Amino acid sequence: MILEIDFNSDEALYMQLRNQIVIGIASSQLSEGDCLPSVRQMADQIGINMHTVNKAYTMLRQEGYVKLDRRRGAVIDVDCNKESARRKLAEDLSVILAGAMCKGFSRDDIHELIDYIYDYYEGGAADDGTSAPETGRDS
């Protein structure tokens, strides 16, 4: 999996890293049991501070995407507590949908976009080498 950090983005570097790892899991580029590079290796590989990588890994652990193992480091281990994940998803989607409604998106626009993104991940997107779907696509 190739990680790309946009140093000109307004999004925090640790969030970019966290998001790309989650997308890697969803698109099957990363699988249960895979080890992420050590904090030092990841920082060197993408050219960011070790504390930034550590913050991303800590967030991934807290959110139930990785387990930290003393011998193996950060290991992909998705915690499937669906009720907790559902509450978090509802929280996050509530804000996203409120913003979309403020920008004039209809229910159909939102459903179409969700279906498009869901199909991308469900279809094993990693197999064709494409990156995550762009949210600004035209229909």
Phi, psi and chi 1 to 4 in degrees:
 res  aa     phi    psi   chi1   chi2   chi3   chi4
   1 MET       -  129.5 -178.7  174.0  148.9      -
   2 ILE   -98.9  124.3  -62.5  172.7      -      -
   3 LEU  -100.9  134.0  -60.9  169.9      -      -
   4 GLU  -123.9  123.7  -65.3 -179.7   15.4      -
   5 ILE  -105.1  130.8  -60.6  -61.8      -      -
   6 ASP   -98.7  102.8  180.0   -0.7      -      -
   7 PHE   -70.9  -12.6  -67.7   96.8      -      -
   8 ASN   -96.1   -3.4  -64.4  -41.5      -      -
   9 SER   -73.4  151.9  173.4      -      -      -
  10 ASP   -76.5  -17.7  -69.8  -22.7      -      -
  11 GLU   -74.5  135.2 -175.7  174.4   39.4      -
  12 ALA   -57.5  144.8      -      -      -      -
  13 LEU   -59.8  -40.8  -62.0  176.8      -      -
  14 TYR   -65.2  -33.8   75.6   92.6      -      -
  15 MET   -71.2  -38.3  -78.1  -58.8  -65.7      -
  16 GLN   -59.9  -45.5  -70.1 -176.8   51.4      -
  17 LEU   -64.0  -47.6  178.3   56.7      -      -
  18 ARG   -57.8  -47.9  175.5 -108.5  179.5 -132.7
  19 ASN   -63.3  -41.0  -68.7  -14.0      -      -
  20 GLN   -67.4  -34.1  -72.7 -170.5   38.0      -
  21 ILE   -69.4  -42.7  -69.5  169.9      -      -
  22 VAL   -61.2  -43.7  170.6      -      -      -
  23 ILE   -63.0  -38.3  -71.6  169.1      -      -
  24 GLY   -61.0  -38.0      -      -      -      -
  25 ILE   -69.4  -47.0  -64.7  167.2      -      -
  26 ALA   -63.4  -34.2      -      -      -      -
  27 SER   -93.8    9.9   63.4      -      -      -
  28 SER    66.8   18.1  -59.5      -      -      -
  29 GLN   -76.3  -25.9  -67.0  176.6   -8.0      -
  30 LEU  -122.0  136.3  -66.4  169.1      -      -
  31 SER  -121.4  160.4  -58.3      -      -      -
  32 GLU   -49.0  128.0 -165.0   84.4   13.8      -
  33 GLY    94.3  -14.5      -      -      -      -
  34 ASP   -66.3  142.1  -74.6   -7.0      -      -
  35 CYS   -95.6  134.5  -65.7      -      -      -
  36 LEU   -81.8  156.7  -65.1  174.4      -      -
  37 PRO   -59.7  156.5  -20.9   30.9      -      -
  38 SER   -60.7  162.4   71.3      -      -      -
  39 VAL   -55.0  -45.8  169.4      -      -      -
  40 ARG   -64.0  -45.5 -177.4  179.4  -54.9  -99.7
  41 GLN   -62.9  -43.8  -71.3  170.4  -30.2      -
  42 MET   -64.1  -43.1  179.6   69.2   81.4      -
  43 ALA   -60.6  -44.6      -      -      -      -
  44 ASP   -65.9  -41.1  -71.7  -14.5      -      -
  45 GLN   -62.2  -40.7  179.2 -177.7  -21.0      -
  46 ILE  -109.2    0.2   56.6  179.7      -      -
  47 GLY    75.9   39.5      -      -      -      -
  48 ILE  -127.1  169.6   61.2  176.2      -      -
  49 ASN   -68.4  144.1 -171.8  -67.1      -      -
  50 MET   -59.3  -35.3  -73.4 -177.2    4.0      -
  51 HIS   -64.8  -32.7  -64.1  -66.8      -      -
  52 THR   -66.9  -44.5  -57.3      -      -      -
  53 VAL   -64.2  -43.9  174.9      -      -      -
  54 ASN   -59.2  -40.8 -167.0   48.1      -      -
  55 LYS   -63.9  -41.5 -171.8  169.0 -175.8  174.9
  56 ALA   -64.5  -45.0      -      -      -      -
  57 TYR   -64.3  -39.7  -79.7   13.8      -      -
  58 THR   -63.0  -42.6  -62.3      -      -      -
  59 MET   -63.2  -44.1  179.6  176.8  -98.2      -
  60 LEU   -60.9  -37.8  -71.8  163.1      -      -
  61 ARG   -66.9  -46.7 -178.6 -172.6   55.3   77.1
  62 GLN   -62.7  -32.2  -69.3  170.3  -20.2      -
  63 GLU   -86.4   -3.1  -66.1  174.4  -15.5      -
  64 GLY    82.9   30.5      -      -      -      -
  65 TYR  -102.1  -27.9  -67.2  105.2      -      -
  66 VAL  -136.3  157.5  -59.1      -      -      -
  67 LYS  -116.1  143.3  -66.6 -128.4 -172.4  -88.2
  68 LEU   -97.3  122.7  -60.0  179.9      -      -
  69 ASP  -115.6  131.6 -178.6  -71.1      -      -
  70 ARG   -58.7  -35.6  -70.8 -173.7 -173.7  -88.7
  71 ARG   -89.3  -35.8  -70.6  167.3  -79.6  151.6
  72 ARG  -104.0  -10.9  -63.0  179.2   62.0 -154.6
  73 GLY    82.9 -143.9      -      -      -      -
  74 ALA   -82.1  121.9      -      -      -      -
  75 VAL  -121.4  133.3  179.5      -      -      -
  76 ILE   -63.3  121.1  -55.9  -62.0      -      -
  77 ASP  -155.2   86.9 -174.6   20.7      -      -
  78 VAL   -74.6  120.2  179.7      -      -      -
  79 ASP   -80.0  120.1  175.1   10.0      -      -
  80 CYS   -99.1   47.6  -69.2      -      -      -
  81 ASN   -78.8   88.7  179.7  -17.4      -      -
  82 LYS   -61.6  -36.7  -84.3 -159.3  160.9  178.8
  83 GLU   -66.2  -43.6 -172.8   52.0   39.3      -
  84 SER   -64.8  -43.6  173.2      -      -      -
  85 ALA   -64.4  -37.2      -      -      -      -
  86 ARG   -64.2  -42.8 -177.0  179.4  172.4   86.1
  87 ARG   -62.0  -44.3  -78.9 -167.7  -56.2  -88.7
  88 LYS   -64.7  -42.3  175.5   72.9  171.6  122.4
  89 LEU   -62.2  -44.8  177.6   61.3      -      -
  90 ALA   -61.3  -40.5      -      -      -      -
  91 GLU   -61.0  -51.0 -137.5  174.3   83.6      -
  92 ASP   -65.6  -44.4  -67.3  -12.5      -      -
  93 LEU   -65.7  -33.3  -84.7  176.1      -      -
  94 SER   -57.8  -45.5  179.3      -      -      -
  95 VAL   -70.3  -42.7  174.1      -      -      -
  96 ILE   -62.6  -45.2  -68.8  167.0      -      -
  97 LEU   -67.6  -36.8  -71.2  175.1      -      -
  98 ALA   -60.4  -43.8      -      -      -      -
  99 GLY   -63.9  -41.6      -      -      -      -
 100 ALA   -63.8  -40.3      -      -      -      -
 101 MET   -65.8  -38.6  -69.7  174.9   75.4      -
 102 CYS   -62.0  -31.1  -71.5      -      -      -
 103 LYS   -88.7    2.2  -59.5  -73.4 -176.1  170.3
 104 GLY    91.2   13.4      -      -      -      -
 105 PHE   -73.4  137.5  -76.0   84.5      -      -
 106 SER   -87.2  168.7   71.0      -      -      -
 107 ARG   -58.0  -42.5  177.7 -176.0  -61.1  -99.7
 108 ASP   -64.1  -40.6  -71.1  -21.0      -      -
 109 ASP   -58.4  -45.5  -66.8  -24.4      -      -
 110 ILE   -67.8  -44.1  -68.0  166.5      -      -
 111 HIS   -62.5  -42.4  -78.4 -117.9      -      -
 112 GLU   -61.0  -44.0 -179.9 -175.6  -20.2      -
 113 LEU   -66.4  -43.4 -173.9   56.6      -      -
 114 ILE   -62.3  -44.4  -71.7  171.0      -      -
 115 ASP   -60.8  -42.2  -71.9  -17.5      -      -
 116 TYR   -61.1  -48.0  173.1   75.4      -      -
 117 ILE   -67.9  -43.5  -65.4  168.3      -      -
 118 TYR   -60.1  -45.1 -164.6   92.4      -      -
 119 ASP   -60.8  -37.2  -71.1  -13.4      -      -
 120 TYR   -58.9  -49.4  172.9   84.5      -      -
 121 TYR   -73.9  -38.0  -68.8  118.5      -      -
 122 GLU   -66.8  -29.3 -172.0  175.8   54.9      -
 123 GLY   -82.7   10.6      -      -      -      -
 124 GLY    68.3   50.5      -      -      -      -
 125 ALA   -55.1  -28.4      -      -      -      -
 126 ALA   -64.6  -25.4      -      -      -      -
 127 ASP   -65.3  -28.7  -63.6  -20.7      -      -
 128 ASP   -97.3    2.3   65.7   10.1      -      -
 129 GLY    76.8    5.9      -      -      -      -
 130 THR   -82.2  158.0   61.4      -      -      -
 131 SER   -86.6  176.8   60.2      -      -      -
 132 ALA   -58.2  152.1      -      -      -      -
 133 PRO   -64.0  144.3   19.7  -26.9      -      -
 134 GLU   -77.0  137.4  -66.5  -66.5  -38.2      -
 135 THR   -82.2  -11.5   56.0      -      -      -
 136 GLY  -100.0   24.4      -      -      -      -
 137 ARG   -70.3  151.1   74.6  179.1 -173.1   96.2
 138 ASP   -94.7  145.9  -68.1  -32.0      -      -
 139 SER  -102.7      -  -56.2      -      -      -
